[in-house]
Amino acid sequence: MLAVNYTTMRNKLKDYCDLVTDQGETIIVTRKADRNVVVLSLEQYNAMEKEIRNAQYLAKLDRSFRQLEAGQGQIHELIED
């Protein structure tokens, strides 16, 4: 992970974008008043989003199992065509 200031990032944007996409580097762009931003590849971003969705799904499953164990489930008959 690299940290660069805004001016340096702007002046060497292509070089830093190449680092992110070609080498998987994550870059923190430092700005005034702690308004920093992070630059990462789309591949890294998508992986993070997937992890978040998976964690949310697993949390829903855990909640459902706890409800079933607490006797809050419902039994339904299967409907056949």
Secondary structure, 3 states (H helix, E strand, C coil): CEEEEHHHHHHCHHHHHHHHHHHCCCEEEECHHHCCEEECCHHHHHHHHHHHHHHHHHHHHHHHHHHHHCCCCCCCCCCCC
